[in-house]
């Protein structure tokens, strides 16, 4: 267990403290008849990790007279400006708030323009600022503008530094005192691993933080930095950044991250993502087609690939599936994010007849498709093999319903699966 936590990039002092807490709770515990001692221990570990990370997800407190001011702090490169754009989209779409954003970063070239571009992308108000103004003057001006425009939430982006220094801390303390925000969020890069906890501690000592946003967690699939930051600062993690797109921000759920740290996947987040991003009409049409016993063709496969790409591609889905820790890094390293676009390009290079009737694809046609899609005949053959596996699964679903599909999937997993060795 200690090794699993260290491999997930949890800071050593946190691992030691956690192991002691779990030992106290586990020793002498009765094991239910339906569980083995190992399963009982895993449950205790998961429960303890969830408690340490806050138990329940913590939303932003916006129950204050408008505008609710949210101050974003953090080191340079942590993804603060991008996170402001993502948070603006989240508040606008999921909490139905009128949002304004403003940049108080008077040092980094193009920081103000970057935020303006993001504001336009997510369709929220942007308050212009000049590099010659002081951060306090910019923030006060933005608050006045937010009041005039009846804005619900004002997000204030601040300057980052390459390292923690006294001048930076003094500046952000002065800005905090000038605007008295209802939420002060510390944005930290999960990829910095154990350093994330160190910088979070320094910021929490300088500012009255109300929460943490952990960015770039898609590169840190196990999420150990979340545990370290929460344990060392005592502040709730409110959001995690996943991917670079404007909708790549999720509310932090401690129980789900606990499962990820223990390599049990994050199936609930995956289900929510499917509900949000999958085209339900296309899915319903495919289900009806399968139910009627009609043949699954390459047009259907292309639709499925598009849906997968909308959810962040193969890499983003892999991060959330259980058992990914058992797959060798050499195999996971082969997932580059280009797989799905390459498969779509191959299907796009086929004629309408070839998509509807893949049986006509002889050697010369496959060579032509490879040239048209910038791939090799071996890539085309691989795609057609994957298509045949999907076709078999769909026919099992039409014959035996969900039981038929599950039998088909078990058969695939027993053979090592379509691309990954499964246990």
Secondary structure, DSSP 8 states (H G I E B T S, - for coil): -HHHHHHTT--HHHHHHHHHHHHHHHTT----TTS-HHHHHHHHHHHHHHHHTTSS-------SSSSEEEEEE--TTS-HHHHHHHHHHHHHHHS---EEEEE---SSTTHHHHHHHHHHHHT-EEE---TTS-HHHHHHHHHHHHHHTT-SEEEEE----SS--HHHHHHHHHHHHHH--SEEEEEEEGGGTHHHHHHHHHHHHHS---EEEEE-TTSSTT-HHHHHHHHHH---EEEEE-SSSTT-EEE--HHHHHHHHTT---HHHHHHHHHHHS-HHHHHHHHHHHHTT----HHHHHHHHHHHHHTTHHHHHHHHSTTGGGS-HHHHTT--S-HHHHHHHHHHTS-HHHHH-GGG--HHHHHHHHHHHT--HHHHHHHHHHHHHHHHHHHHHHHHHHHHHHHHHHHHHHTT-SSS---
